[in-house]
Structure formats: C-alpha cells, structure tokens
C-alpha cells in the first residue's frame, strides 16, 4: 500500500494552483497535447497518436463558467478514505470531498457543507480561522451554509476541528 506524505500533497496542491493561476492570468490557454517523438511512434502507442492539441477553453479563448462573476458557490461533503484501519493507524480516515477552493479577492463565497458520515455520533465541522472565522459545526445528517467575502489574498487552511490533522483543505484567494 502506498502512502503519500503531507509534503507530496502540498507540492501537488501548489502545482495545481500555479497551473490554474497561470492559465487564468498568464494569457495562455490550458492545452492538452501529445508530442510526436520517435519513442511515441511505436505500435503500442499508435492509438495515442491521434491525441493532438485538445483545448480546455471555450470560444474566444475564455474559460467557460457556470458561476456568476464575483460569486463562488461550493458544495462540500464529508467523505471516508477507503481501507483505512483507524485502530491500527491511530488516525481517522475522514476527509472532505473537495480539498482546494480557489476564489478571487472580492468574491462572495458560499460554502454548503453536508455531514454524510454513516456514524450517528460523528460530528464534523468546516472551519476556517482568521481572517474569515467560518465555523459550520454539524451533527449526523445535518447540513449548513456559510457566506463570506474573500477580502484577503493568500492560502488559508480549512479543517474539521474533530478530525485533525487529516481532515483539511485549502482556500486559495487569488489577487
């Protein structure tokens, strides 16, 4: 069984955020392309040679959006990492369904949080400390909502106060 360290997760998260930032603000397009090198021309890879210059942008070079400009809405559920032996590892297998929220400074952010844990006595929270001070604290089968203005740029940790250090995520507020 493979285990990913927190530093590996942090590096992947940083790379993802940087890629999104460069795509949105760098003037470039998000492009998936297959390079045609001599090693890719083998018969085993012939089926992949048809994948060239697929773009992930809409007409006019803009990223399609389903949200209202200046408003971001997220739906986050509790989830369980499969095959975690909590007794053996001495750590909970709880997680958030979404691990990174990306917004722009000034956005009105709404988070809908749902406790879908099977354990009736299990509480969960969606908590962000300063400067946002968000705390949605839920019992079994409950849901809650918080709305706030993303008025500080940076990366802010959100977490479940009952399942630290494993149940965490990042709120990324871009300039």
Beta strands, then each sheet from edge to edge (+ up, - down):
strand 1: 31-32
strand 2: 54-55
strand 3: 71-80
strand 4: 94-96
strand 5: 100-104
strand 6: 108-114
strand 7: 124-128
strand 8: 134-138
strand 9: 143-149
strand 10: 154-159
strand 11: 168-174
sheet 1: 1+ 2-
sheet 2: 4+ 3- 6- 9+
sheet 3: 5+ 11+ 10- 7+ 8-
end
